[in-house]
């Protein structure tokens, strides 16, 4: 799945979260968006 986000910072944050073991890009995106709320 190729998701695009409106911000480079979001992409970077998702990339960093997805480096964690057991965290894929989709879960990383959910975590980042949750933290921004």
N, C-alpha and C positions, 0 to 999 in steps of 0.2 A: 504494500500500500504506500503510495506516495502522497503524503499530506503536505500542504503548503500553508504557512502561517504568515500573517501580514507584517511580522516584525522579525528582523534578523536576531534580535535578542531572544525572542521566543524560541527560534530555531536552535540557538546556542544552548539555552537552558534545557531544552528537550534533549539535545545531543548529550549533554553532561549527565542528565538523569538516566538516559538509556545506557550509559556505561556501567551502571550498577548491576550486579548480578540478579538475574530474574526479572529485570525491568526492560520491556521492549519499548519501541517508539510510541505506541498507542498509550500504554500505561504512563510513560514519561510525560506525554502531552497532558493527560488527565491530571497528573500530580502538579505540573507547572500551572495549569489553569486553575486548579483548586487553590494553590498558594497565592495566586494573584487576586482571589476574591477578597 
